[in-house]
Amino acid sequence: MGTDGFGPHVAFYIGDIPVSETVTVTWFIMAFLLIFSIVATRNMKKEPKGLQLFTETLVKTINNLTTQNMGIKNAAWAPYVGTLFLLIGISNIIGLLGLRPPTADLNTTMSLSITTFVLTQFFGMKSKGPLKYGKGFLEPIPFLLPLNIIGELANPVSLGFRLFGNITAGVVIMSLVYGALGSILGLAVPIFEAGIPVVLHIYFDLFSGVLQSFIFTMLTMVFVSGAME
């Protein structure tokens, strides 16, 4: 997306290099996750409570989710799966703080989906061997080779646009709601701006944001594990 109109604007410049809102907010999220991981794993005790209990529960949930969808032999994927889920999830709900979600930028969602695509192809070939993996595109009959290739290339496109479309739709709708409620009958009514959008924020930012991060993570596991089988 560009830096004009509805898209993310330039936040600041490093010399002559423009840094967009997307990059700035992403840096903020990365710093938050880094600090959280350091704080949550300091002074760990045998009987967890508080932040340690929350963190261990989160890690256990991600480990179980990974093994259930990718199998015990692929349990080592849990750190990547957890990082992907947290990064996308926080990016989706960051709008609750008044910041523009990085996932409302097509550059972000397509980068994530291309990463999934590259991992799928790499580990598929590593698991089966290049020849056997490539031979799979000729099944069930060689005539379907073009369709199989198109179908494989369509995965990252649909994955990236699905996430981008859902998050951007929420941003657009909330912008329209705030614009409409900002003035009723030509008079500014702050109570409407503060009260009515709360329910919409709960759905578009919280519920839909977490749901979309879960869907993206699940599809990533399905694509990668499917290519390795």
C-alpha angles and dihedrals in degrees: 000000000000129000096245132078116001096348126094114294129222108273097192143326131254099204103307094337114104117220114204130215089253094059093043095051091044089055089051091052092047090051091049092051092047094050092044092052091050096046095042094053098046121105093004116190134203091243105050122210138160114002093359091054091049092048095048091048090051093048092047091050091051092047091051092046091051096048092045093054103031102027132246092283090062096047089118087075091071096094091053093044091049093047091049093049094047095044094050093039095053091042089055097049097039087098087079086072092051094257126127111254112244087219088065084072115082090213090065098045094044091048090054093046092048089051089054090048093051092047090049094053095041098049092039090058092040092053099043102021124252095272097048092043092050091047088060089071088064093060136141087008130352090237089073094060095107092048092048091051092048090048091052092049091047092061098075091041094053091041093053097041093046093057093040093048096050096047095042091049089056092049092049094047093048091049090052092047093052090046092051096044094044091078127025117183088350094302125111110238109186094185090066091050091052102037114035099048092057093085091047091050090053090055104037099035105028110025099030092039095055091041093053092048089051092049093049092048093046093050090049090055092046094050095046097043091044091054091050096051 
